[in-house]
Amino acid sequence: MTFALLVVPVILILLGFPIFVVLLTGVAVALVFFMHVPLVIVHQNLFGSVNATPLLAVPFFIYAGELMGRGSVAQRLVDFVQAGVGSVRGSLGVTAVGTSAIFGAISGASAATVATIGKVMVPAMRRAGYPETFTAGLITAVGAIDVIIPPSIPTCSFRRAFQ
């Protein structure tokens, strides 16, 4: 089993194969030669594990975050929180946390928050002189806020007000 999961991938990487081929080959060799799974079932197991519709949510949330980052939605959220925080010492860090909390209530996806808020806040924090390690750690850590804050669902009266 160690041969299939350690030696085969290392050899394939040294030969220059793409990562997906290396992982696929290692798993296929382990299933066929060491777990004695019939060849008919190998492709069903490999493709069945990938055929999960919830996995589609991740790239779509990142795409939505990218759209918001390229548009003015993310910058407007940052400006809104910055106006509330004011000129307190470390206001850009506090703004990153507050903006991520609001964006988390909108989307509920950590990857989308890191992509969107990072696109707006990282250049601003670089210009303000924040260290690179602090900036990267802060933006990555505030993405975890989305797991805590559930996405907001507008009430019926809220929806009627904007129709």
C-alpha positions as CSV (number, residue, x, y, z in Angstrom):
1,M,0.0,0.0,0.0
2,T,2.9,2.4,0.8
3,F,4.2,1.7,-2.7
4,A,1.0,2.8,-4.3
5,L,0.5,5.9,-2.2
6,L,4.1,7.1,-1.9
7,V,6.4,5.6,-4.5
8,V,4.2,5.8,-7.5
9,P,3.2,9.5,-7.0
10,V,6.9,10.5,-6.4
11,I,8.0,8.7,-9.6
12,L,5.2,10.3,-11.6
13,I,5.9,13.8,-10.3
14,L,9.6,13.4,-11.1
15,L,8.6,12.4,-14.6
16,G,6.6,15.6,-14.9
17,F,3.0,14.3,-14.9
18,P,0.2,16.8,-13.8
19,I,-0.9,16.5,-10.2
20,F,-4.4,15.2,-11.1
21,V,-2.9,12.3,-13.0
22,V,-0.5,11.5,-10.2
23,L,-3.3,11.4,-7.6
24,L,-5.6,9.4,-9.9
25,T,-2.9,6.9,-10.7
26,G,-1.9,6.4,-7.1
27,V,-5.5,5.8,-6.0
28,A,-6.2,3.5,-8.9
29,V,-3.1,1.4,-8.2
30,A,-4.0,1.2,-4.5
31,L,-7.6,0.1,-5.3
32,V,-6.8,-2.5,-7.9
33,F,-3.6,-4.1,-6.6
34,F,-3.8,-3.7,-2.8
35,M,-7.5,-3.5,-2.0
36,H,-8.5,-6.1,-4.7
37,V,-11.4,-4.0,-6.0
38,P,-12.7,-5.3,-9.4
39,L,-11.9,-3.0,-12.4
40,V,-15.6,-2.6,-13.1
41,I,-16.1,-0.8,-9.8
42,V,-13.0,1.4,-9.9
43,H,-14.3,3.9,-12.3
44,Q,-17.7,4.0,-10.5
45,N,-16.0,4.8,-7.2
46,L,-13.7,7.4,-8.7
47,F,-16.3,9.3,-10.6
48,G,-19.1,8.8,-8.0
49,S,-17.1,10.6,-5.4
50,V,-16.6,13.6,-7.6
51,N,-20.3,13.7,-8.7
52,A,-21.5,15.6,-5.7
53,T,-23.6,18.7,-6.5
54,P,-22.6,20.5,-3.2
55,L,-19.0,20.7,-4.6
56,L,-20.3,23.1,-7.3
57,A,-21.1,25.7,-4.7
58,V,-17.5,26.5,-4.0
59,P,-16.4,27.7,-7.5
60,F,-19.7,29.6,-7.9
61,F,-19.3,31.4,-4.6
62,I,-15.7,32.3,-5.6
63,Y,-17.0,33.6,-9.0
64,A,-19.7,35.7,-7.2
65,G,-17.0,37.1,-4.9
66,E,-14.8,37.9,-7.9
67,L,-17.8,39.7,-9.6
68,M,-18.3,41.7,-6.4
69,G,-14.6,42.5,-6.1
70,R,-14.4,43.7,-9.7
71,G,-17.6,45.7,-9.4
72,S,-18.2,48.3,-6.7
73,V,-20.0,46.1,-4.1
74,A,-16.9,45.1,-2.2
75,Q,-15.4,48.7,-2.2
76,R,-18.8,50.1,-1.0
77,L,-18.8,47.6,1.9
78,V,-15.3,48.6,2.8
79,D,-16.2,52.3,2.6
80,F,-19.3,51.7,4.8
81,V,-17.4,49.9,7.5
82,Q,-14.5,52.4,7.3
83,A,-16.9,55.3,7.9
84,G,-18.2,53.6,11.0
85,V,-14.8,52.7,12.4
86,G,-13.3,56.2,11.7
87,S,-9.6,57.0,12.2
88,V,-8.9,54.7,15.1
89,R,-5.5,53.2,15.3
90,G,-5.5,50.0,13.3
91,S,-8.7,50.9,11.6
92,L,-7.8,49.0,8.4
93,G,-7.6,45.7,10.4
94,V,-10.9,46.4,12.1
95,T,-12.4,47.4,8.8
96,A,-11.3,44.0,7.3
97,V,-12.9,42.1,10.1
98,G,-16.2,44.2,9.9
99,T,-16.4,43.9,6.2
100,S,-15.8,40.2,6.3
101,A,-18.6,39.8,8.8
102,I,-21.0,41.7,6.6
103,F,-19.9,39.9,3.5
104,G,-20.2,36.6,5.4
105,A,-23.8,37.5,6.2
106,I,-24.4,38.0,2.5
107,S,-22.7,35.0,1.0
108,G,-21.9,32.5,3.7
109,A,-18.8,31.2,1.8
110,S,-15.4,31.6,3.4
111,A,-13.5,31.2,0.1
112,A,-15.6,34.0,-1.5
113,T,-15.0,36.3,1.4
114,V,-11.2,35.8,1.3
115,A,-11.1,36.3,-2.4
116,T,-13.3,39.4,-2.4
117,I,-12.2,41.2,0.7
118,G,-8.6,40.3,0.1
119,K,-8.8,41.8,-3.3
120,V,-9.8,45.2,-1.8
121,M,-8.1,45.2,1.6
122,V,-4.6,43.7,0.8
123,P,-3.5,46.6,-1.5
124,A,-4.9,49.1,1.0
125,M,-3.1,47.5,3.9
126,R,0.2,47.3,1.9
127,R,-0.1,51.1,1.2
128,A,-0.7,51.7,4.9
129,G,2.5,49.8,5.8
130,Y,1.0,46.7,7.4
131,P,3.5,43.7,7.4
132,E,2.8,41.1,4.7
133,T,2.5,38.3,7.2
134,F,0.0,40.2,9.3
135,T,-2.1,41.1,6.3
136,A,-2.2,37.6,4.9
137,G,-3.0,36.1,8.3
138,L,-5.8,38.6,9.0
139,I,-7.5,38.2,5.7
140,T,-7.3,34.4,5.9
141,A,-8.5,34.4,9.5
142,V,-11.5,36.6,8.9
143,G,-12.7,34.2,6.3
144,A,-13.6,31.8,9.2
145,I,-16.2,34.3,10.4
146,D,-18.5,33.1,7.6
147,V,-18.8,29.7,9.2
148,I,-20.1,31.4,12.4
149,I,-22.5,33.9,10.8
150,P,-25.3,32.3,8.8
151,P,-26.4,33.9,5.5
152,S,-29.1,36.4,6.0
153,I,-32.6,35.6,4.6
154,P,-34.6,38.7,4.0
155,T,-38.0,38.8,5.7
156,C,-41.2,39.2,3.7
157,S,-41.6,42.9,4.7
158,F,-38.0,43.6,3.6
159,R,-38.7,42.0,0.2
160,R,-42.0,43.9,-0.2
161,A,-40.2,47.2,0.5
162,F,-37.8,46.7,-2.4
163,Q,-40.3,45.4,-5.0
